[in-house]
């Protein structure tokens, strides 16, 4: 757990030569999502989950966790899009939203 916390504080690439595993978290959520996102200066091009709020569909779903990052919004790859572009896709999405998050485990 300490290594995971270090990875989240420092950015995974700065942790050192450790084995990393990334898994996909696929969810279908309705608005309000109840996810507070953040942009990290040391990792541009990724939109990270800062918090999952109890009043949103992400909390009820139970799959999304702080430290995950957004990979796809309704089939659109957002890993290299700007923070603002990615959030605009979420704002413009209607109905059930297909989201893919990634979670990094450092061994």
Buried (B, 14 or more C-beta within 10 A) or exposed (E): EEEBEBBBEEBBEEBEEEEEEEEEBEBEBBBEBBBEBEBBEEBEBBBBBEBBEEEBBBBEBEBBEEBBBBBBBBEEEBBEBEBEEBBEBBEEBEEEBBBBBBBBBBE
